[in-house]
Amino acid sequence: MTTRIMMVLLLCMLPATVQADEPSSRAPWKERAVLRAGQIVQGDYFAFGPHVEISGIVNGDLYAAGGEVLIDGVVNGDVIVAGAKVILSGTVAQDARIAGAQVTVSGTIGRNATLGGADVHLTETAKVRDNLIAGGGHVQLAGSVGRDVRVGAWNATLSNQIERDLIVAAGSVRLTSKAAVGGRLKYWGEAAPSIDEEATVRGAIIQRPLPEGWSIERARQGLVGIRLTAAFIGFVSTLILGLVLLRVYPVFARRVTATIRERPTAALGWGMVALVATPVVALSFVVTLFALPIGLFLLALYGATVYLARVYAITYVGQILIRRQEDSSSLAWPFAAGLVLYSVLSLIPVVGGLLALMTVLFGLGALLMTKKDLIVTLREQGQV
């Protein structure tokens, strides 16, 4: 029974999970998963796609993931969202947990909010009635918070009203003239917070000491050593696993690399959908005790798939490098050549992170599309 359920979940990752306002024959990257204004959903609602728009009413929890997620409707439950760009301008009755590269909240959250991303922005019109936890590269808080605020970031700027305590750990902290903290201000950092004269902190300002010998520069030096060691281990493990994978499934591997070559845009689109949607689906099972084993199994399967999906994208790059794309040629040399280039470029700051992300997106998307094409072919032949 569990095997059948997992097969259904994996197949459901391929088509859009809600109605689309574009014909299904359109390229997946152009599809839009939309709950229009005026539409009402009784119960929990799942929406995954390159573009997700929730303008209606959900009388339950909302689970959404995609390249761009816009929520300007009403959710009378919890919200769990992951996406490259997430905008919440509507109303959430319960808790909101949002993760994305760019997260903007300008609506109302009835209870607690957990926000994480490279750029997190709580606008002036936003309101969090209970506690807020925010983490990311740049965190800007301008909306009001009814209870405590905890922030972890490289840079944090606060210009909002916080009814109780503010606890922050950041490289730089600034409280503008509009900031008002009703309780204490606790901070970890090498530099004291920059507090404007018109900002108010009603409680005590407490600095927590950093661990002895710790500094941002030393942390960066330590990270360099760890990164080099991890890169070497990653190179060896990927080389071994990749060669085994290509040896056992050479025909399927050629089909996947052909998919990247022939349909790159579609592969990129489906890769992003699968990358952000699957953890949300898995976590929705994990939080329910009855389906906990299914959620844990799906998370483990997801991690392995994401790791191995890189092999196909790296092999495709290697095929371009040594100009071996014919079906009869071995995939071992293209994979090795591509892995060397990938490993060197991955050490470059920013470029390495972007390269790793694109490799996973193309490989994962092409893998899923090839599996889908294979299943369709087998059905047409009456073998499944």
Backbone torsions as a table, in degrees:
resi	resn	phi	psi	omega
1	MET	NA	-45.2	179.9
2	THR	-61.6	-38.7	179.5
3	THR	-61.7	-42.2	179.3
4	ARG	-64.1	-40.7	179.6
5	ILE	-62.6	-42.8	-179.9
6	MET	-65.3	-36.8	176.7
7	MET	-62.7	-41.2	178.9
8	VAL	-63.8	-42.1	179.6
9	LEU	-62.4	-43.1	-179.2
10	LEU	-66.1	-39.0	179.1
11	LEU	-70.7	-31.8	-179.7
12	CYS	-70.9	-15.0	176.5
13	MET	-70.5	-17.9	-174.2
14	LEU	-82.7	-57.1	178.9
15	PRO	-81.9	166.1	175.5
16	ALA	-65.5	143.7	-174.6
17	THR	-94.0	-5.3	173.8
18	VAL	-133.5	170.0	-177.7
19	GLN	-62.1	148.1	-179.8
20	ALA	-114.7	146.2	178.3
21	ASP	-89.8	7.2	174.0
22	GLU	-116.6	149.2	178.2
23	PRO	-59.7	147.7	-176.7
24	SER	-66.2	-17.5	179.2
25	SER	-76.8	-13.5	178.3
26	ARG	-67.4	160.4	177.7
27	ALA	-61.1	140.4	-177.0
28	PRO	-54.5	-34.1	-178.1
29	TRP	-65.3	-17.9	-178.5
30	LYS	-97.5	-0.6	-177.8
31	GLU	-76.4	150.2	-179.8
32	ARG	-130.2	121.9	175.4
33	ALA	-91.6	112.7	-169.0
34	VAL	-128.6	131.6	165.2
35	LEU	-109.0	104.0	-169.8
36	ARG	-73.0	158.7	176.4
37	ALA	-59.3	134.2	-178.1
38	GLY	97.7	-21.1	177.2
39	GLN	-79.1	142.1	-177.6
40	ILE	-125.5	131.3	178.0
41	VAL	-114.2	125.4	176.4
42	GLN	-94.4	111.4	-177.7
43	GLY	108.4	-174.1	-178.8
44	ASP	-69.0	152.7	-176.3
45	TYR	-134.6	133.9	179.8
46	PHE	-116.5	130.9	-179.8
47	ALA	-141.2	118.2	-179.9
48	PHE	-130.9	141.2	177.6
49	GLY	166.0	168.0	177.1
50	PRO	-56.4	-35.9	177.0
51	HIS	-132.6	121.9	-179.5
52	VAL	-119.3	130.5	-179.9
53	GLU	-132.5	120.0	-179.9
54	ILE	-115.1	100.5	-179.3
55	SER	-112.7	-7.7	-179.1
56	GLY	-90.9	-154.9	-178.1
57	ILE	-117.6	129.1	177.4
58	VAL	-115.2	112.5	177.7
59	ASN	-90.9	64.3	-177.4
60	GLY	172.5	-159.6	178.7
61	ASP	-88.5	150.8	177.6
62	LEU	-114.4	127.7	173.5
63	TYR	-118.9	117.1	-176.2
64	ALA	-139.4	147.3	176.8
65	ALA	-154.8	145.7	179.1
66	GLY	172.1	-178.3	177.2
67	GLY	-65.4	-46.4	177.1
68	GLU	-132.9	126.1	-178.8
69	VAL	-122.4	122.4	178.7
70	LEU	-118.7	124.0	178.6
71	ILE	-123.2	103.4	177.4
72	ASP	-123.0	15.8	177.0
73	GLY	-100.8	-149.2	-177.6
74	VAL	-124.4	128.7	176.1
75	VAL	-119.7	112.8	-177.9
76	ASN	-90.9	45.3	179.7
77	GLY	-164.4	-151.1	177.9
78	ASP	-89.0	159.9	175.7
79	VAL	-125.5	126.5	173.6
80	ILE	-125.2	114.3	-171.4
81	VAL	-134.1	141.3	172.3
82	ALA	-138.3	136.9	-179.9
83	GLY	-174.8	165.9	176.2
84	ALA	-65.9	-42.4	177.9
85	LYS	-133.7	122.4	-177.9
86	VAL	-124.7	127.7	178.4
87	ILE	-125.1	119.2	177.2
88	LEU	-114.3	106.8	178.7
89	SER	-118.6	1.4	-179.3
90	GLY	-94.2	-150.4	-175.7
91	THR	-123.5	131.1	176.4
92	VAL	-118.6	123.6	-174.9
93	ALA	-75.8	-32.2	-175.8
94	GLN	-113.5	-132.1	-176.7
95	ASP	-88.1	156.0	176.6
96	ALA	-131.0	127.8	176.3
97	ARG	-124.5	112.9	-171.2
98	ILE	-128.8	133.0	176.4
99	ALA	-133.6	137.5	179.7
100	GLY	-177.6	169.2	175.9
101	ALA	-66.0	-43.4	177.7
102	GLN	-128.5	119.2	-176.9
103	VAL	-121.7	123.2	178.6
104	THR	-126.9	124.8	178.6
105	VAL	-120.1	121.7	177.6
106	SER	-129.2	6.0	-179.1
107	GLY	-102.8	-156.4	-175.9
108	THR	-115.6	133.3	176.8
109	ILE	-118.0	120.8	-170.4
110	GLY	-70.6	-26.1	-179.7
111	ARG	-128.9	-112.4	-175.2
112	ASN	-99.4	154.4	178.7
113	ALA	-131.1	135.8	173.5
114	THR	-124.4	116.3	-174.5
115	LEU	-123.3	133.2	178.7
116	GLY	-142.2	137.2	179.7
117	GLY	173.3	172.2	176.7
118	ALA	-65.5	-37.6	179.9
119	ASP	-133.1	113.1	-178.3
120	VAL	-117.0	126.3	-176.1
121	HIS	-133.7	120.0	172.4
122	LEU	-104.9	107.3	-171.7
123	THR	-75.4	174.1	-176.9
124	GLU	-63.6	-29.2	-178.1
125	THR	-84.3	-8.0	-177.5
126	ALA	-74.6	150.8	178.5
127	LYS	-144.3	123.8	174.0
128	VAL	-114.2	117.8	-170.9
129	ARG	-75.8	-28.6	179.9
130	ASP	-114.6	-119.6	-173.1
131	ASN	-96.7	153.2	177.6
132	LEU	-129.0	131.5	171.2
133	ILE	-120.0	124.4	-177.8
134	ALA	-132.4	134.5	178.5
135	GLY	-142.2	143.0	179.8
136	GLY	165.9	-171.5	178.0
137	GLY	-72.5	-56.3	178.5
138	HIS	-122.7	122.4	-179.3
139	VAL	-120.4	122.6	177.3
140	GLN	-121.7	120.9	-178.7
141	LEU	-118.3	116.5	178.3
142	ALA	-121.5	-17.9	-179.5
143	GLY	-84.3	165.0	-176.2
144	SER	-83.4	148.7	179.0
145	VAL	-129.7	129.4	-172.9
146	GLY	-76.5	-20.9	-179.0
147	ARG	-134.0	-123.6	-174.7
148	ASP	-89.5	156.6	175.8
149	VAL	-128.8	131.0	174.7
150	ARG	-123.4	128.1	-175.0
151	VAL	-130.8	134.8	170.4
152	GLY	-130.6	119.9	-173.2
153	ALA	-163.3	166.6	170.5
154	TRP	-73.8	-44.1	178.9
155	ASN	-133.2	130.6	179.7
156	ALA	-128.8	127.8	177.1
157	THR	-122.5	123.6	-176.5
158	LEU	-120.8	124.9	177.9
159	SER	-137.4	37.0	-175.0
160	ASN	-123.0	177.8	178.0
161	GLN	-101.1	122.9	179.7
162	ILE	-118.4	120.5	-173.4
163	GLU	-70.3	-32.1	-176.8
164	ARG	-122.8	-131.9	-171.0
165	ASP	-82.8	151.2	171.9
166	LEU	-118.3	120.7	178.6
167	ILE	-119.8	121.9	-172.5
168	VAL	-140.6	139.3	172.1
169	ALA	-128.5	116.3	-174.7
170	ALA	-160.0	158.8	175.2
171	GLY	-65.4	-38.8	175.8
172	SER	-142.1	137.9	-178.7
173	VAL	-129.3	131.0	178.4
174	ARG	-132.6	129.9	172.2
175	LEU	-107.9	114.9	-177.6
176	THR	-78.3	179.6	-178.4
177	SER	-64.1	-20.0	-179.8
178	LYS	-89.0	-4.8	-176.3
179	ALA	-75.2	138.9	177.9
180	ALA	-144.4	113.6	-178.8
181	VAL	-108.8	119.2	-176.7
182	GLY	-76.8	-19.1	-179.5
183	GLY	-120.1	-139.2	-177.1
184	ARG	-87.6	158.4	171.8
185	LEU	-115.5	112.9	175.6
186	LYS	-111.4	134.6	-178.6
187	TYR	-143.6	148.1	170.9
188	TRP	-114.5	130.6	179.0
189	GLY	169.2	158.7	178.9
190	GLU	-75.2	-27.4	-179.3
191	ALA	-115.8	144.2	178.0
192	ALA	-67.9	151.3	178.6
193	PRO	-61.5	147.4	173.8
194	SER	-89.4	111.5	-174.8
195	ILE	-116.6	118.3	178.0
196	ASP	-64.7	153.9	-177.7
197	GLU	-61.0	-33.3	-177.0
198	GLU	-85.6	-7.3	176.1
199	ALA	-73.5	150.3	-177.6
200	THR	-123.8	134.6	172.8
201	VAL	-130.1	106.7	-173.1
202	ARG	-73.9	-30.5	-179.2
203	GLY	-94.2	-168.2	-179.0
204	ALA	-76.4	151.7	174.5
205	ILE	-103.2	114.6	-171.9
206	ILE	-118.2	125.7	174.8
207	GLN	-99.2	125.7	176.8
208	ARG	-91.8	130.2	-177.5
209	PRO	-70.2	146.5	174.4
210	LEU	-76.8	155.2	176.1
211	PRO	-55.6	146.3	-176.6
212	GLU	-57.9	130.7	-180.0
213	GLY	80.8	0.0	-177.4
214	TRP	-87.4	140.1	172.7
215	SER	-156.1	161.9	-179.5
216	ILE	-62.5	-38.6	-178.9
217	GLU	-66.2	-43.2	178.3
218	ARG	-65.7	-37.2	178.1
219	ALA	-63.0	-40.2	179.0
220	ARG	-65.9	-40.6	178.0
221	GLN	-63.5	-41.2	177.4
222	GLY	-64.6	-37.5	179.1
223	LEU	-65.5	-33.8	178.1
224	VAL	-62.3	-46.1	178.2
225	GLY	-62.7	-44.1	178.2
226	ILE	-62.3	-39.4	-178.0
227	ARG	-66.0	-41.4	179.2
228	LEU	-65.0	-43.1	178.0
229	THR	-62.4	-45.0	179.5
230	ALA	-64.0	-36.1	179.6
231	ALA	-64.8	-41.2	179.1
232	PHE	-65.8	-45.9	179.1
233	ILE	-63.0	-41.1	178.8
234	GLY	-63.6	-37.9	178.8
235	PHE	-63.5	-48.0	-178.2
236	VAL	-64.4	-46.9	-177.7
237	SER	-65.5	-40.9	179.6
238	THR	-66.6	-38.6	178.6
239	LEU	-61.2	-47.3	-178.7
240	ILE	-65.1	-51.0	-178.1
241	LEU	-64.2	-38.4	179.8
242	GLY	-64.7	-43.9	179.4
243	LEU	-64.1	-38.9	177.1
244	VAL	-64.7	-44.9	-178.9
245	LEU	-62.0	-45.2	-179.0
246	LEU	-69.8	-28.5	178.2
247	ARG	-73.0	-39.3	-176.4
248	VAL	-79.6	-38.8	-176.2
249	TYR	-124.5	62.3	-176.7
250	PRO	-67.5	-40.2	-177.7
251	VAL	-65.7	-45.7	179.3
252	PHE	-63.5	-39.3	179.3
253	ALA	-62.1	-40.1	178.0
254	ARG	-64.9	-35.9	178.0
255	ARG	-65.9	-39.4	179.9
256	VAL	-66.6	-45.9	178.8
257	THR	-64.3	-33.4	176.4
258	ALA	-66.2	-35.6	177.6
259	THR	-64.2	-41.5	177.2
260	ILE	-62.4	-41.0	-177.8
261	ARG	-69.6	-40.2	-173.0
262	GLU	-90.0	-30.2	-177.1
263	ARG	-135.0	62.8	-175.8
264	PRO	-64.8	-39.4	-177.7
265	THR	-65.0	-45.1	178.9
266	ALA	-64.1	-39.8	178.9
267	ALA	-62.8	-41.9	178.5
268	LEU	-63.4	-43.3	-179.2
269	GLY	-63.4	-49.1	-179.5
270	TRP	-69.1	-30.0	176.4
271	GLY	-63.2	-42.5	178.6
272	MET	-66.0	-42.5	179.4
273	VAL	-60.3	-48.0	-178.5
274	ALA	-66.0	-37.3	-176.5
275	LEU	-63.9	-40.6	-176.1
276	VAL	-96.1	-24.7	-175.5
277	ALA	-80.3	-39.9	-174.4
278	THR	-61.1	-45.8	177.9
279	PRO	-60.5	-36.0	179.3
280	VAL	-64.1	-44.6	178.3
281	VAL	-63.0	-44.2	-178.6
282	ALA	-63.7	-43.8	-179.7
283	LEU	-65.8	-30.8	176.8
284	SER	-64.3	-29.7	174.9
285	PHE	-79.3	-37.9	-176.8
286	VAL	-62.1	-39.8	-176.6
287	VAL	-70.1	-14.0	175.5
288	THR	-102.6	123.4	-173.8
289	LEU	-59.8	-36.2	-176.8
290	PHE	-63.2	-40.3	-176.3
291	ALA	-101.7	17.3	-178.2
292	LEU	-56.7	-46.3	179.6
293	PRO	-60.2	-36.6	179.0
294	ILE	-65.1	-44.3	179.8
295	GLY	-63.3	-42.7	179.3
296	LEU	-65.9	-40.3	178.8
297	PHE	-65.4	-40.4	179.7
298	LEU	-65.9	-38.6	177.5
299	LEU	-64.1	-42.9	178.6
300	ALA	-64.2	-42.9	178.3
301	LEU	-64.1	-38.4	179.2
302	TYR	-63.4	-46.1	-179.8
303	GLY	-61.4	-43.7	179.4
304	ALA	-65.6	-40.0	-178.9
305	THR	-66.0	-43.1	178.7
306	VAL	-62.3	-41.3	-179.2
307	TYR	-65.4	-44.6	-176.9
308	LEU	-78.2	-23.6	-179.4
309	ALA	-61.6	-27.5	178.9
310	ARG	-61.5	-30.0	-176.5
311	VAL	-57.6	-41.7	-176.8
312	TYR	-68.9	-42.7	178.8
313	ALA	-66.5	-40.4	178.1
314	ILE	-64.3	-39.8	178.1
315	THR	-63.0	-40.2	178.9
316	TYR	-62.5	-42.7	177.4
317	VAL	-62.2	-41.4	177.8
318	GLY	-63.8	-35.7	176.0
319	GLN	-60.9	-38.2	178.1
320	ILE	-68.4	-40.8	-177.1
321	LEU	-62.9	-46.6	-175.6
322	ILE	-105.2	8.8	173.3
323	ARG	54.9	51.4	175.1
324	ARG	-124.9	97.3	179.2
325	GLN	-122.9	0.8	-179.5
326	GLU	-72.4	152.4	-174.9
327	ASP	-66.8	-25.8	-174.8
328	SER	-84.5	-14.1	-175.7
329	SER	-79.6	154.2	178.1
330	SER	-73.0	146.1	179.3
331	LEU	-92.3	-6.1	-175.3
332	ALA	-64.3	-48.5	-178.4
333	TRP	-67.1	-44.6	175.2
334	PRO	-58.5	-40.8	179.3
335	PHE	-63.7	-45.1	-179.7
336	ALA	-62.4	-42.8	179.1
337	ALA	-64.7	-43.5	178.7
338	GLY	-65.6	-36.0	-179.4
339	LEU	-67.8	-38.7	177.9
340	VAL	-61.5	-47.9	179.2
341	LEU	-62.6	-43.4	180.0
342	TYR	-61.4	-44.2	-177.6
343	SER	-65.4	-38.3	179.4
344	VAL	-69.0	-47.7	-178.2
345	LEU	-68.0	-28.1	-178.6
346	SER	-68.0	-15.9	178.0
347	LEU	-80.5	-13.2	-179.5
348	ILE	-79.2	125.8	179.2
349	PRO	-55.9	145.4	-180.0
350	VAL	68.1	-56.2	179.4
351	VAL	-59.8	-42.3	-179.6
352	GLY	-62.6	-43.0	178.9
353	GLY	-64.7	-42.5	178.8
354	LEU	-65.5	-40.1	178.8
355	LEU	-62.8	-44.6	178.8
356	ALA	-60.7	-42.7	179.7
357	LEU	-63.7	-47.4	-178.3
358	MET	-64.9	-36.5	178.3
359	THR	-62.7	-44.4	178.6
360	VAL	-65.4	-43.2	-177.4
361	LEU	-62.4	-49.3	-179.5
362	PHE	-65.3	-44.8	-178.6
363	GLY	-65.5	-44.1	-179.0
364	LEU	-67.2	-44.0	179.3
365	GLY	-63.2	-45.3	179.2
366	ALA	-65.0	-36.8	178.3
367	LEU	-61.7	-47.2	-179.5
368	LEU	-66.6	-40.7	179.3
369	MET	-64.8	-39.3	179.5
370	THR	-67.4	-39.0	176.4
371	LYS	-62.4	-41.8	179.8
372	LYS	-64.0	-45.2	178.5
373	ASP	-61.1	-38.1	179.8
374	LEU	-66.5	-42.5	179.2
375	ILE	-64.3	-41.7	178.2
376	VAL	-61.2	-43.4	179.0
377	THR	-62.3	-43.7	179.6
378	LEU	-65.3	-35.7	176.7
379	ARG	-66.5	-41.4	179.2
380	GLU	-63.8	-29.1	179.2
381	GLN	-88.6	-0.2	178.5
382	GLY	71.9	24.0	-178.4
383	GLN	-94.4	-12.5	176.5
384	VAL	-133.7	NA	NA
